[in-house]
Amino acid sequence: MQKLLSIVVPFANEERNLVALVQAVSEAMRATSLRHELILVNDGSSDGSFDVVRELSTTHPEIVLVDLSRNFGKELALTAGLDEAKGDAVVFMDADLQHPPSLLPELVRRWESGAEVVVAVRESTENKSTFRTFASKVYHALMKRLGDHGAVAGETDYRLLDRLVCEAAKRVTERRRLFRGVLNWLGFRREYVPFQAGARTDGPPRYTLGKLFNLAIDAFISHTEAPIRLVLYVGLATVILSGGGLFWMQFAFFIDERWYYTPLAKALVFNTGLVGFILFSIGVVGLYVAKIHYEVLGRPAYIVRKVHREVAAAPSAEVVFGDDTLVDRSGSPFQGRRG
């Protein structure tokens, strides 16, 4: 029996790209020997994306539409697609066609040759701003040096996972997550495939600089203790510099009478350094506390309104509690995942 490849694509307000995406994926998969299902995850679209996918599913029976109850963000939309995927291997890619579907046969070939993870590495992006390029390089350099996994410059969410890796990924219960960071942390045998990313075919990137910044902060908090260590080092440096400054202010008068500092000046120097360090420390520690708070609330990572699977017969309705998950096997409304 032919193996099944699940292709997970989260989307939000991508109605102008979806038709081209589905056609490109179908064409690329003809070059492989695999059956495939195309799992399109609607991450709270407010345009006509949902209706476009429903229309496409009438002529493309391989489409599975996972309709989330609201916008949960790309990272959790990818997680929802992973939970729904039934393939022997799973590919994750973006809906804006910057992850070229034409690369799918090469990803599959590497997997069939023994790789458990095949990562598409972006060498360049057409029309990408200089600032975004610079920020991306800085981020990857920091994560490679400070993170708890081997990040590779230019790596993307466009990757193929063997079923073994998928099952391991499902055991990760973080709600605030960087999806690719979680996958990197898992390890397994991996190979890399370079590609050139084209320009977006419709409008500006959906991920604004603000969203990217917040995602980077979440990644640092989740995958490195460097910020906490930085607080320690800054605190130590503050103590040393403040102590040195106060020592100088106290005894400089004996070297030269012109170097006289009033007690108020000394207190001001000491308090300025101390207050600055305290505020910085509270901010960094607060990020970790906020993440802990978010995790212990125990809310589902996402909520699915309904799963539209046109061909595959749905199993009988069964709600399963276990391994910190809440899943309605029938694909009926109100499906969720607790981690």
N, C-alpha and C positions, 0 to 999 in steps of 0.2 A: 504493500500500500504506500502511496506517495506520502512523504512527510508534509506537515503543515507549517507554514511560516505565518506568524501573526505580525502585522505591521501596525504599530500604534502611532496615531497622529492626533495630538491635541490641537484644538483650534478655538479661536475667539475672534469673531467678526472678520472672517476670512471668506466671505461669500464669493468674491471675485477670483479666488485662487483655487477653490475646491474642485471645480470641474477639471481644470488642467492637471491638478494633483492626481485625481483618480485615474485619469487617462494615462498619465505618465507612469504611475505605479503599475497599471495593468500591462502596459507595453513592456516595461522593464522585467516583469515577472514572466513574460513569455520566453525570456532567455534562460530561465531556470527550469528545473524539473520538479519544482515544488508546487503544491496547492497553496493558496494563501487566503487569509482573511484580513480585511482592512478595517481596523478598529479606529473609528473617528470619534474623539471625545469632545463633546460640546462643552466648553468651559465658560458657560454663561454668556453666550453670544447675544447681542442685542440687535443685530441686523438680520438678514434673511438666511444666514448660514444653515440653520436647522432645516428649513424648507428645502434648501438646495440639496442637502445630504439625503433627505427623505426622497426627493425626486430621483437622485442618482441611484438610490438603492433599488429602484424598480427595474433598472437595466444592469445593475452591478450587484448580483446576489451575494458577492463576497463581503459587502459592506456591513459592518456592525456599528450601530450608532449608540454610544454611551452618552446619555443626556444628563449632565450634572445639574443639581438644583440651583446653583448659582456659580459665580466665578470664584474658584478656589485657587487659581494660579496654576501656571504651567507645571510646576513640580508635582503637585498633587493630581493634576490631570494625567500626567504620565503614569503616576502610581495607579490611578483608576484603570487606565488602559492595561497596565501590567496584570492587575487582578482579573480582568476580563479575558485576557489572552489565553488561548487554548493550544497554541502551536508548539511544535517541537523546538522552535527557536522564535525569538521575538525581536523585532527591529523597532527602534524609536526614531522618529524624524519629525521635522517641523512642517507646517502646512504652507509656508510661504515660498516653497520651491528653492530656497537657498540650500537645502539639503537635497542634492540631485537624486531623484529616483533611479537614474541610469547607473548609479553606483551599487544598487541592490545585488545584481548578479555577482559582483566581486566580493561583497560581504558574505554572500551565501557560499561562494567558492572557498573562501578562507575558513568558514565554519565547517564545511564538509571535509576540509583538509585537516581538521583537528583542533582549531582554535575554539575556545569556550566563550571568549569575548572578542569582538572585532569592532574597533573604534575608528570612526572616520575623523581624520585630523584636517582641519581647515588651514590651508597654507596662505590663502589670501581671500579677501571679500571685495567684490566689485562695488565701487561707490561708497565704501565704508569710510566714515570720517576719521581724520587723523587722531582726534581725541579718543574715539572709541578704540581704535587700534592700539594706541599707547596704553590706555587703561586696561585693555585685555591682556597685554603683555605683562604689565605690572602685577595684575591679579594672579596670573598663572605662575609668575616667578615667585611671588610670595607664598602661594599655596604649595609649590614644589618644595620650597625651603622650610616652611613652617608647618605644613599640614601633616596629617597622619596617614597619608597615602601618596602614591606617586603620580601626581598630576603632570600631564604632558602639555606643553604649549600648543595651543590651537585645537585641543580636543573639544569635541562637541557632544551634544546629546544624541547625535546620529550614530547609533551603534547597534550591533546585533548581540543578543545574549542567548546562550544555550539554555535549554529548559532547566538544567541543574542550577545555573546561575540565577534564573528567575525565581526558583523556589527559595533559594537563599535570600534573595532580595526581599521577598515577601515577609521574611522573619524580622526585618528591620521595622521598628515601631515608631520612629521619630515622625512627628507631625510637621515641624518646621524643618525642612530638609532641602539640601541641594541634591537633586536626583543623581547627577553624574558623580557627585562626591560619594554618595552611598555606594554606587556601583564600583567606583575605584577602590573604596575601602574593602570590598568583598574579596578582591584579589582575582584568582583564577588565571588560566593561561590566556594571554591576550595578544592580538596582533593589531597593527595600525595601517590604515589605508588613507593616503593623502587625497585631498580634492580641492578644487577651486570653487568657492561659493559665488554664485551670481548675485546680481542686485535683486532686491525685492521687486516682484512684478506689480505690486499694488500698494502704494502709499508708504508712509514711514514705518519703522519697526514698531511692533506692538509693545516691545519691552522698552520703556523709557529709561533714561539715565537714572532716575530716582529708583525705579524698580530694580535695575541692575545693581545699584549701590546697596540697596537693602538685601538683595540676594547674596552679594559678596559678604556683607556683615554676618548673615546667617551661616554662610559657609565657614567663615573663620571661627564663629562661636561653636559650630558643630564639630569641626574637624581639627581644631588645634587649641592648645592651652596657652599659646603665645601671648594673647592679650593680658591674661592674668600674670604671666611672667613679666610682661612689659611693665605692669603696675609695680611689681616688686622692684624691678631695676630702676624705674623712674623714682620710686620712693627712696631707694638707697642713694641715688644720685642727688636727690633733693636734700636729703639729710646731710650728705657730705658737703655739697656746695653751700647750703645754708650755714652749716657749722663753720666752714672755712671763711665765709663772708663775715660771720659774727666775730670769729676770732680776730680777723683783720681789723674790723671796726673797733674792737675792744682795745687792741694794743698798738694800732697805727699811730696814735698820739705820742707814744714814747719814741717813735722813730722820727717823726716830724710833727711839730705842733700844728701845722696847717691841716693835717689829716685828723680832724676831730669830728666825730659823729655824735649827735645827740642821742639819748636813750630812745627817743621817739623814732628816729631813723632806723635804729637797730631793730626795734620792734616791728617796724613797717616791713623791712626786708624779710624778717623771719616769718611774719604772718602771711605775706604775699606768697612766698614759696609754699608754706604749709597749706593755705587755702586752695591754691591751684592744684596741688597734689591730691588733696582730699576730694575735690570735685572730680578730678580725672579718675580717681580710684572708684568712686561711687558709680560713675557712669559705666565703667567697664564691668564691675561686679554686677551692676544692675542688669546688664545685658544677659549675663548668665542666669541671674535670678528670674528674669522675665521668661527665659526659655524653659527653665524648670517649671515655673507656674503654668505656662502654656501646655506642657506635657502632662502634668499631673491633673489637669482639669478632666482628662479622660474623654473629651469629645471625639466623635468620629473624624478621621482625617478628611473625609469628603462624604457627600451624600449624592446618590444617584436617583434622579427622578424616574428614569426608565431606561432599560436597554432594549433597543430595537434590533432584533436579529431576524432577518427576513427568511433565511433558509433553514438554519440549524434548529432542530426541534428542541424546545426548552425542556429541561427536566421538570419533574414534579416540584411543586412549591415546597421549599424546605428552608427554614431559617436556622442557621447554624451559629452557635456561640462556642467559641473556642480559639485558643491561640491569639486571644485579644482581637478577634475579628467578629463582625456582624455582617453576614452575607445572606441575601435572599437568593437562593439558587434558581428561582424561576425567572429572574430578571424583571420581576414586577416592581412597582413603585416603592420608593424608600429603601434603597439599598445603601449600605454604608460600610465603612472600614474604620476600625478603631486605631489603626496605626500604620 
